[in-house]
Amino acid sequence: MIEDPQNNHPEHDPWAHDHPEEACGVFGISLPNEAVSYLTFDGIYALQHRGQESAGMAVADHGEVTVVKNLGLVSAVFDESTLASLPGDMAIGHTRYATAGDRSWHNAQPIFRASGEYGVAVAHNGNLTNSQDLADRLYDTIAAQPSDTELIAQLVSVSVARSKPMTVHDYATAVRAALDELRGAYSLAMLDGDRIIGARDHDGFRPLCLGTIAPNGWVIASESPALDVIGAQFVREIEPGEIVIIDGDGMHSFPCPEPQPSHLCIFEFVYFARPDTKLLGKEVHGTRRAMGEYLAHTLPVNADMVMGVPDSGVPAAEGYALASGIPYGQGLVKNRYIGRTFINPGVKSRQDAIRRKLNVLEENVRGKRVVVVDDSIVRGSTTKSIVRLLKQAGATEVHLRISSPPYRWPCFYGIDTPNRPDLIAAHHNVAEITELLGADSLAYLQLGDLRKAIGTPEGFCDACLTGNYPVELSTHLAGQQVL
């Protein structure tokens, strides 16, 4: 009998970790002589999918920086009166999913740190791999491990304060000296009283783009829809290792002095990014449809309907239906207003938790052989429940098709995934996983086909699929790869 990983975690939230959990979202805007708090709200609202645990913004007004942040969704943290109380023509914003550090107000972002007379607020998307080494070096005694964002803010504030920069080039040099201490993944939006600073790590793990807003403003954001929603125009993606400084004289770019190949997270295309986001010159929705088209040629099956698991599985399901000739239909309805659930699984059953998120369209699936397309399987608990719900509703066969390769390795660059022992594909082959999930068949997209669907054969981090980590891991993190 194959051991069911779900039963090894009685305390486990049934919905959590069955997809890679979201990264964070960062945003920054400079619009001279215009209040920007409302635009910042709209920008981070467009990035809500990247983090739902806390939200915040820092606004600069005549050189003074005010930070407002709290736990909860953007719409819960900011109301009309709060936004009206934040004058200023420069701001950064953040939506957080806790990939490291506890889920508390203290770790909500932006985080402000000062050294002498210089202070900076930092919003960060990513994870550092040398945070423990940095903390040991920066602090004599540590009551609790500082968050990655605290470490970055401390390094930047100290470097700028020591260098006493006089020109924008001096500022860029001081910032780069601090960022060169970091290892791992970071896309940053930073704000002092007079300028916004955007930066990506040398590998470009997490996305960051640049735009303009009339009449003379500039915007940075994790994804391009945050530009669209405020009427800004997309200019380009900020390059790996690049530093962008936006001040009263406009935008200044400082490219990486030693460029290296990009390692953008491949799951930005598979799952994280909004379908209307533009990455590497392509709209994500089109690449997900292409994933489904390639997937249709992997283990073809006779079926009556193709359906996607909302929301990220839907474009791939459309592509699968188009390529296979099997009609596309809806089989699941997602409750879009539930947010994150913090129900104790010991009080409520796993099945109840899944039903809060998804419900089956019984008349659409009854008596049918259905192909269910989803983007990934991490632990397998949610997928198993979906198969059970469909069969209880009368589906005669359930064939799972996954628009990415098996997820076998944990991520250390800004995605919250379990340790390797908890990843179902790390210890079971496809036949065993099929049995565990109760499906009639299971097929994954091959890595080569995934790259073809994206249209770029190189330039990605696929460590979660291959175990090939572009940045060296600390001894502590490497231990999490143990079987």
BATOR-22483 format. One record per residue (C-alpha): residue number from 1; z, x, y. Coordinates in nm, 4 decimals. Each point is the difference from the previous one (the first is absolute). Layout:
   i        z        x        y
 NUM        Z        X        Y
...
//
This chain:
   i        z        x        y
   1   0.0000   0.0000   0.0000
   2  -0.0940   0.1390   0.3430
   3   0.2936   0.0239   0.2380
   4  -0.0306  -0.2298   0.3028
   5   0.0751   0.2036   0.3144
   6   0.1043  -0.3132   0.1885
   7   0.2924  -0.0526  -0.2345
   8   0.1303   0.3487   0.0752
   9   0.0705  -0.0968   0.3613
  10   0.2107  -0.3156   0.0066
  11   0.0863   0.0612   0.3640
  12  -0.3625   0.0464   0.1031
  13  -0.1571  -0.2342   0.2549
  14  -0.2886  -0.1626  -0.1914
  15  -0.2442   0.0350   0.2877
  16   0.0908   0.3495   0.1154
  17  -0.1919   0.3032  -0.1174
  18  -0.2684  -0.1882  -0.1941
  19  -0.2378   0.1163   0.2679
  20   0.0383   0.3200   0.1987
  21   0.2258  -0.0976   0.2891
  22  -0.1447   0.0164   0.3492
  23   0.0035   0.2987   0.2266
  24   0.1146  -0.0410   0.3646
  25  -0.2084  -0.0906   0.3041
  26  -0.0062   0.1917   0.3297
  27  -0.1479  -0.0944   0.3369
  28  -0.0183   0.1510   0.3469
  29  -0.1528  -0.1109   0.3311
  30  -0.0375   0.1366   0.3514
  31  -0.1440  -0.2356   0.2637
  32   0.0751   0.1283   0.3512
  33   0.1738  -0.2466   0.2332
  34   0.0073  -0.2783  -0.2612
  35   0.2964  -0.1268  -0.2010
  36  -0.0750   0.0737  -0.3656
  37   0.2902  -0.1517  -0.1958
  38  -0.1976  -0.3147  -0.0861
  39  -0.3011   0.2041  -0.1120
  40   0.2300   0.2171  -0.2095
  41   0.1413  -0.3137  -0.1621
  42  -0.3517  -0.1136  -0.0901
  43  -0.0857   0.3462  -0.1306
  44   0.2939   0.0307  -0.2378
  45  -0.0378  -0.3663  -0.0998
  46  -0.3488   0.0925  -0.1242
  47   0.1657   0.2763  -0.2046
  48   0.2705  -0.2232  -0.1472
  49  -0.1511   0.0339  -0.3498
  50   0.0940   0.3694   0.0001
  51   0.3721  -0.0673   0.0337
  52   0.2202  -0.3085   0.0140
  53   0.3526   0.1382  -0.0004
  54   0.0377   0.0983   0.3642
  55  -0.1966   0.0123   0.3227
  56   0.0428   0.1747   0.3309
  57  -0.1560   0.1369   0.3143
  58   0.0754   0.2618   0.2639
  59  -0.1240  -0.0637   0.3547
  60  -0.0221   0.2529   0.2833
  61   0.0499  -0.1174   0.3592
  62   0.0015   0.2558   0.2803
  63   0.1017   0.2757  -0.2392
  64   0.2783  -0.1953  -0.1730
  65  -0.0363  -0.0929  -0.3677
  66   0.1560  -0.3183  -0.1398
  67   0.0110  -0.0616  -0.3761
  68   0.0388  -0.3472  -0.1512
  69   0.0021  -0.0359  -0.3791
  70   0.1601  -0.2099  -0.2704
  71  -0.0269  -0.1081  -0.3603
  72  -0.2511  -0.2752  -0.0690
  73  -0.3582  -0.0949   0.0741
  74  -0.1657   0.0708   0.3344
  75   0.0236  -0.3654   0.1037
  76   0.3723  -0.0053  -0.0803
  77   0.0861   0.3203   0.1846
  78  -0.1916  -0.0768   0.3215
  79  -0.0051  -0.3226   0.1989
  80  -0.1283  -0.0859   0.3466
  81   0.3170   0.1036   0.1812
  82   0.0217   0.3336  -0.1825
  83  -0.3605   0.0886   0.0772
  84   0.0353  -0.1057   0.3638
  85   0.2966   0.2358   0.0364
  86  -0.2115   0.3024  -0.0984
  87  -0.2120   0.1043   0.2991
  88  -0.2053   0.3145  -0.0276
  89  -0.3595   0.1088  -0.0510
  90   0.0515   0.2203  -0.3078
  91   0.1445  -0.1037  -0.3338
  92   0.0090   0.0728  -0.3714
  93   0.0806  -0.2441  -0.2788
  94   0.0857   0.0051  -0.3694
  95   0.0251  -0.2231  -0.3050
  96   0.2019   0.1478  -0.2832
  97   0.0102  -0.0139  -0.3728
  98   0.2756   0.2300  -0.1210
  99  -0.1612   0.2647  -0.2185
 100   0.2951   0.2318   0.0560
 101   0.3445  -0.0587   0.1442
 102   0.2069  -0.3133  -0.0246
 103  -0.1188  -0.3333   0.1350
 104   0.2253  -0.0138   0.3055
 105  -0.0278  -0.0377   0.3764
 106   0.0720   0.3715   0.0378
 107  -0.3298   0.0860  -0.1701
 108  -0.2087  -0.2568   0.1876
 109  -0.2552   0.1628   0.2287
 110  -0.0871   0.1305   0.2539
 111   0.2779   0.2588  -0.0063
 112   0.0927   0.1783   0.3245
 113   0.1389   0.3530   0.0166
 114   0.0733   0.2175   0.3026
 115   0.0464   0.3727   0.0410
 116   0.1254   0.0982   0.3421
 117  -0.2024  -0.1940   0.2558
 118  -0.2890  -0.0794  -0.2346
 119   0.0023  -0.3039  -0.2243
 120  -0.2629  -0.1530  -0.2269
 121  -0.0339  -0.3198  -0.2024
 122  -0.1784   0.0306  -0.3339
 123  -0.1719  -0.2546  -0.2253
 124  -0.0985   0.1429  -0.3369
 125  -0.2146  -0.1068  -0.2942
 126   0.0321   0.2215  -0.3071
 127   0.2521   0.2082  -0.1913
 128   0.0931   0.3652   0.0321
 129   0.0371   0.2103  -0.3114
 130   0.2273   0.2615   0.1603
 131   0.2487  -0.2277   0.1755
 132   0.3005   0.1422  -0.1856
 133  -0.0914   0.3569   0.0976
 134  -0.0505  -0.1046   0.3631
 135   0.3339  -0.1818   0.0116
 136   0.1818   0.3004  -0.1440
 137  -0.1521   0.2214   0.2667
 138   0.0387  -0.2348   0.2991
 139   0.3546  -0.1215  -0.0550
 140   0.3144   0.2008  -0.0737
 141   0.1673  -0.2937  -0.1716
 142  -0.1623  -0.3215  -0.1243
 143   0.1989  -0.3196  -0.0481
 144  -0.3149  -0.1702  -0.1311
 145  -0.3544   0.1205  -0.0568
 146  -0.1970  -0.0582   0.3236
 147  -0.3158  -0.2054  -0.0299
 148  -0.3360   0.1730   0.0222
 149  -0.0530  -0.1582   0.3418
 150   0.3311   0.1357   0.1302
 151  -0.0994   0.3473  -0.1150
 152  -0.3385  -0.0245   0.1708
 153   0.1537  -0.1261   0.3253
 154   0.2566   0.2792  -0.0072
 155  -0.2612   0.2698  -0.0604
 156  -0.2349  -0.1280   0.2721
 157   0.2710  -0.0505   0.2626
 158   0.1453   0.3478  -0.0588
 159  -0.3414   0.1704   0.0007
 160  -0.1114  -0.1637   0.3252
 161   0.3362   0.0533   0.1690
 162  -0.0022   0.3704  -0.0868
 163  -0.3580   0.0643   0.1066
 164   0.0267  -0.1822   0.3338
 165  -0.3736  -0.0820   0.0001
 166  -0.1830  -0.0160   0.3317
 167  -0.3446  -0.1195  -0.1126
 168  -0.1323  -0.2418  -0.2595
 169  -0.1107   0.2999  -0.2059
 170   0.3562   0.1296   0.0105
 171   0.1259  -0.3348  -0.1271
 172  -0.2509   0.0023  -0.2851
 173   0.1057   0.3525  -0.0958
 174   0.3684  -0.0957  -0.0021
 175  -0.0651  -0.3132  -0.2069
 176  -0.2148   0.1900  -0.2479
 177   0.2709   0.2631  -0.0419
 178   0.2368  -0.2790  -0.1070
 179  -0.2480  -0.1764  -0.2255
 180  -0.0912   0.3242  -0.1740
 181   0.3509  -0.0089  -0.1467
 182  -0.0809  -0.3213  -0.1892
 183  -0.1371  -0.0357  -0.3513
 184  -0.1329  -0.3232  -0.1390
 185  -0.1413  -0.3100   0.1669
 186   0.0343  -0.1165   0.3586
 187  -0.1983  -0.2050   0.2463
 188   0.1963  -0.0118   0.3231
 189   0.0181  -0.1917   0.3250
 190   0.2420   0.1701   0.2404
 191   0.1069  -0.0855   0.3545
 192   0.1883   0.1890   0.2664
 193   0.0270  -0.1278   0.3549
 194  -0.3442   0.1175   0.1054
 195  -0.2322   0.0160  -0.3004
 196  -0.0907  -0.1320  -0.3417
 197  -0.0589   0.2469  -0.2809
 198  -0.1889  -0.0868  -0.3169
 199  -0.0247   0.2338  -0.2975
 200  -0.1047   0.0112  -0.3654
 201   0.1052   0.2476  -0.2668
 202  -0.2483   0.2677  -0.1057
 203  -0.0959  -0.1946  -0.3136
 204  -0.0508  -0.3339   0.1757
 205   0.1924  -0.1948  -0.2659
 206   0.0627  -0.3031   0.2209
 207  -0.2537  -0.1543   0.2405
 208   0.0087   0.0106   0.3805
 209  -0.2751  -0.1075   0.2400
 210  -0.0756   0.0233   0.3708
 211  -0.1354  -0.2636   0.2361
 212  -0.0489  -0.0863   0.3679
 213   0.1079  -0.3094   0.1906
 214  -0.1369  -0.1083   0.3374
 215   0.0181   0.0991   0.2690
 216   0.1322   0.3504  -0.0680
 217   0.2401  -0.0096  -0.2939
 218   0.0268   0.1626  -0.3413
 219   0.1408  -0.1254  -0.3309
 220   0.0956   0.1575  -0.3325
 221   0.0726  -0.2001  -0.3138
 222   0.0325   0.0281  -0.3772
 223  -0.2894  -0.2435  -0.0466
 224  -0.2886  -0.1206   0.2151
 225   0.0921  -0.3745  -0.0008
 226   0.2953   0.0905   0.2237
 227  -0.2620   0.1052   0.2552
 228  -0.2124  -0.3107  -0.0524
 229   0.2873  -0.2413   0.0590
 230   0.0718   0.1366   0.3496
 231  -0.3660   0.0290   0.1022
 232  -0.0175   0.3789  -0.0358
 233  -0.3111   0.1822  -0.1193
 234   0.0117   0.2230  -0.3053
 235  -0.1064   0.3563   0.0854
 236   0.0683   0.2043  -0.3125
 237   0.2563   0.1018  -0.2568
 238   0.2382   0.2741   0.1027
 239  -0.0800   0.3010  -0.2154
 240   0.2421   0.1638  -0.2447
 241   0.2107   0.2557   0.1868
 242  -0.1118  -0.1296   0.3392
 243   0.2412  -0.0615   0.2884
 244  -0.0955  -0.2533   0.2687
 245   0.1888  -0.0146   0.3292
 246  -0.0467  -0.2942   0.2381
 247   0.1388   0.0409   0.3519
 248  -0.0827  -0.0904   0.3574
 249  -0.3190   0.2067  -0.0170
 250  -0.1347  -0.1748  -0.3105
 251  -0.0370   0.1092  -0.3621
 252   0.0147   0.3627  -0.1115
 253  -0.0959   0.1060  -0.3530
 254   0.1278   0.3117  -0.1751
 255  -0.1728   0.0429  -0.3386
 256   0.1605   0.1716  -0.2953
 257  -0.0488   0.3769   0.0451
 258  -0.0575   0.0413  -0.3740
 259  -0.1724  -0.3167  -0.1265
 260   0.0239  -0.0748  -0.3707
 261  -0.1352  -0.2759  -0.2267
 262   0.1377  -0.3486   0.0618
 263   0.2274  -0.1642  -0.2568
 264   0.0122  -0.3575   0.1273
 265   0.1985  -0.2181  -0.2414
 266  -0.2531  -0.1719  -0.2265
 267   0.2241  -0.3063  -0.0176
 268  -0.0688  -0.0717   0.3664
 269  -0.3355  -0.1266  -0.1290
 270   0.1398  -0.1605  -0.3144
 271   0.3019  -0.1830   0.1390
 272   0.1769   0.1043   0.3207
 273  -0.2493  -0.0412   0.2819
 274  -0.1055  -0.3381   0.1322
 275  -0.3457  -0.1055  -0.1250
 276  -0.1337   0.0066   0.3584
 277   0.1169   0.3583   0.0553
 278  -0.2605   0.2724   0.0484
 279   0.0697   0.3215  -0.1912
 280  -0.2408   0.2924  -0.0280
 281  -0.2596  -0.2130   0.1786
 282   0.0218  -0.2859  -0.2523
 283   0.1572  -0.3440   0.0091
 284   0.2588  -0.0191  -0.2765
 285  -0.1027  -0.3478  -0.1187
 286  -0.3443   0.1255  -0.0996
 287   0.1414   0.2878  -0.2021
 288   0.2333  -0.2363  -0.1867
 289  -0.2907  -0.2285  -0.0880
 290  -0.1841   0.3062  -0.1283
 291   0.3016   0.0901  -0.2146
 292  -0.0282  -0.3402  -0.1623
 293  -0.3716   0.0461  -0.0611
 294   0.0584   0.3298  -0.1806
 295   0.2920  -0.1542  -0.1883
 296  -0.2254  -0.2761  -0.1366
 297  -0.1873   0.2607  -0.2034
 298   0.3241   0.1301  -0.1577
 299   0.0772  -0.1909  -0.3198
 300  -0.2111  -0.3136   0.0714
 301   0.1448  -0.3268  -0.1287
 302  -0.1162  -0.3579  -0.0470
 303   0.1980  -0.2222   0.2352
 304  -0.0215  -0.3225   0.2006
 305   0.1507   0.1117   0.3323
 306   0.0847   0.3134   0.1990
 307   0.3066  -0.0187   0.2241
 308   0.1838   0.2503   0.2184
 309   0.3729   0.0510   0.0461
 310   0.0634  -0.0708   0.3712
 311  -0.0570   0.1711   0.2270
 312  -0.1259   0.3493  -0.0780
 313  -0.1545  -0.0958  -0.3355
 314  -0.2294  -0.2624   0.1516
 315  -0.2827   0.2201   0.1386
 316  -0.0276   0.1887  -0.3297
 317  -0.0082  -0.3331  -0.1847
 318  -0.2884  -0.1135   0.2205
 319  -0.1884   0.3188  -0.0869
 320   0.0777  -0.0402  -0.3711
 321  -0.1339  -0.3559   0.0004
 322  -0.3142   0.1050   0.1830
 323  -0.0768   0.2831  -0.2436
 324   0.0980  -0.1849  -0.3184
 325  -0.1543  -0.3376   0.0773
 326   0.3260  -0.1748  -0.0885
 327   0.0946  -0.2661   0.2600
 328   0.2685   0.0922   0.2494
 329   0.2910  -0.2390   0.0493
 330   0.3567  -0.0180   0.1207
 331   0.2809  -0.0074  -0.2522
 332   0.3034   0.1074   0.2011
 333   0.1421  -0.1106   0.3346
 334   0.2222   0.2410   0.1903
 335   0.2906  -0.1128   0.2142
 336  -0.0843   0.1891   0.3204
 337   0.3237  -0.0841   0.1796
 338   0.2584   0.1215  -0.2475
 339   0.0213   0.3579   0.1316
 340   0.2045   0.2420  -0.2061
 341   0.2553  -0.1490  -0.2368
 342   0.3427   0.1523  -0.0527
 343   0.1174  -0.2387  -0.2722
 344   0.2320   0.1555  -0.2563
 345  -0.1917  -0.0156  -0.3295
 346   0.3305  -0.0534  -0.1769
 347   0.0316  -0.3338   0.1786
 348  -0.3615  -0.1166  -0.0111
 349  -0.2377   0.0609  -0.2868
 350  -0.3010   0.2275   0.0224
 351  -0.2245  -0.2983  -0.0590
 352   0.1428  -0.1862   0.2995
 353  -0.0600   0.3027   0.2227
 354  -0.3674   0.0169  -0.0982
 355  -0.0410  -0.3731   0.0573
 356   0.1276   0.0428   0.3547
 357  -0.2924   0.2331   0.0649
 358  -0.2808  -0.1512  -0.2109
 359  -0.0903  -0.3372  -0.1431
 360  -0.2796  -0.0869  -0.2428
 361  -0.2833  -0.2449   0.0727
 362   0.0311  -0.1687  -0.3385
 363  -0.3163  -0.2114   0.0226
 364  -0.2043   0.3114   0.0743
 365   0.1223   0.2033  -0.2985
 366   0.0746  -0.2585  -0.2679
 367  -0.2184   0.0500  -0.3068
 368  -0.1746   0.3060   0.1486
 369  -0.0396   0.3631  -0.0946
 370   0.0942   0.1772   0.3232
 371  -0.0571   0.3540   0.1247
 372   0.2886   0.0969   0.2279
 373  -0.0788   0.2834   0.2429
 374   0.2813   0.1908   0.1678
 375   0.0146   0.3314   0.1844
 376   0.2643   0.1796  -0.2084
 377   0.2819  -0.0219  -0.2526
 378   0.3110   0.2086   0.0643
 379   0.2914  -0.1235  -0.2115
 380  -0.1798  -0.2987  -0.1496
 381   0.2693  -0.2626   0.0554
 382  -0.1909  -0.2150   0.2498
 383  -0.3258   0.0291  -0.1926
 384   0.1744  -0.1109  -0.3161
 385   0.1404  -0.3035   0.1794
 386  -0.3429  -0.0904   0.1413
 387  -0.1535   0.0084  -0.3481
 388   0.2801  -0.2227  -0.1272
 389  -0.0395  -0.2488   0.2871
 390  -0.3761  -0.0289  -0.0556
 391   0.0383  -0.0608  -0.3719
 392   0.2754  -0.2546   0.0610
 393  -0.2422  -0.1775   0.2356
 394  -0.2556  -0.0273  -0.2801
 395  -0.2218   0.3095   0.0303
 396  -0.1343   0.0712  -0.3496
 397  -0.0580   0.3720   0.0623
 398   0.1176   0.2385   0.2712
 399  -0.1979   0.3227   0.0435
 400   0.1495   0.2501   0.2467
 401  -0.2296   0.2224   0.2044
 402   0.1556   0.2574   0.2336
 403  -0.2040   0.1428   0.2885
 404   0.1627   0.3446  -0.0197
 405   0.0807   0.2467  -0.2806
 406   0.3384  -0.0078  -0.1793
 407   0.2881   0.0819   0.2363
 408   0.1787   0.2821  -0.1864
 409   0.1723   0.2200   0.2580
 410   0.2471  -0.0622   0.2865
 411  -0.1060   0.0555   0.3612
 412   0.1933   0.2299   0.2336
 413  -0.2195  -0.0396   0.3091
 414   0.1068  -0.3356   0.1423
 415  -0.0314  -0.2623  -0.2744
 416   0.3100  -0.1411  -0.1654
 417  -0.0674   0.0175  -0.3731
 418   0.2475   0.0367  -0.2861
 419   0.0780   0.3155  -0.1888
 420  -0.2439   0.0776  -0.2770
 421   0.2099  -0.1479  -0.2825
 422  -0.0359  -0.3411   0.1668
 423  -0.3823   0.0090   0.0245
 424  -0.1427  -0.2052  -0.2846
 425  -0.3229   0.2018  -0.0289
 426   0.1885   0.3304  -0.0181
 427   0.1249  -0.0772  -0.3497
 428  -0.2346  -0.2599  -0.1479
 429  -0.3718  -0.0057  -0.0737
 430  -0.2235  -0.2920   0.0945
 431   0.0441  -0.1791  -0.3322
 432   0.3784   0.0233   0.0254
 433   0.0005  -0.1207   0.3608
 434  -0.2213  -0.2941  -0.0977
 435   0.2544  -0.1001  -0.2630
 436   0.2943   0.0456   0.2355
 437  -0.1588  -0.2200   0.2650
 438  -0.1095  -0.2686  -0.2429
 439  -0.3634   0.0207   0.1101
 440  -0.3064  -0.0476  -0.2189
 441  -0.1635   0.3164   0.1358
 442   0.0530   0.2606   0.2721
 443  -0.2327   0.2446   0.1719
 444   0.0470   0.2395   0.2920
 445  -0.2582   0.1328   0.2449
 446  -0.0895   0.3617  -0.0719
 447   0.0846   0.2580   0.2688
 448  -0.3634   0.1028   0.0370
 449  -0.1026  -0.3622   0.0566
 450   0.2788  -0.0445   0.2544
 451  -0.1345   0.2922   0.1990
 452  -0.3534  -0.1381  -0.0258
 453   0.1187  -0.3373   0.1296
 454   0.1574   0.1670   0.3021
 455  -0.3204   0.1967   0.0494
 456   0.1649   0.3390   0.0440
 457   0.0500   0.2131  -0.3116
 458   0.2528   0.2368   0.1602
 459   0.2684   0.0038   0.2647
 460   0.2771  -0.2042  -0.1623
 461   0.3483   0.0401  -0.1380
 462   0.0028  -0.1559  -0.3479
 463   0.3248   0.1585  -0.1221
 464   0.1389  -0.3357  -0.1150
 465  -0.2982  -0.0290  -0.2355
 466  -0.0475   0.3616  -0.1074
 467   0.3277   0.1862   0.0622
 468  -0.1825   0.2505   0.2220
 469   0.2211   0.0328   0.3099
 470  -0.1747   0.1637   0.2983
 471   0.3271   0.1163   0.1593
 472   0.2574   0.1927  -0.1985
 473   0.3087  -0.2029  -0.0912
 474   0.3586   0.1105   0.0355
 475   0.2009   0.0576  -0.3172
 476   0.1823  -0.3290   0.0599
 477  -0.3210  -0.2025   0.0326
 478  -0.1731   0.1756  -0.2867
 479   0.2855  -0.1112  -0.2233
 480  -0.1064  -0.3619   0.0521
 481  -0.3196   0.0700  -0.1925
 482   0.1941   0.0563  -0.3226
 483  -0.1102  -0.2247  -0.2877
//
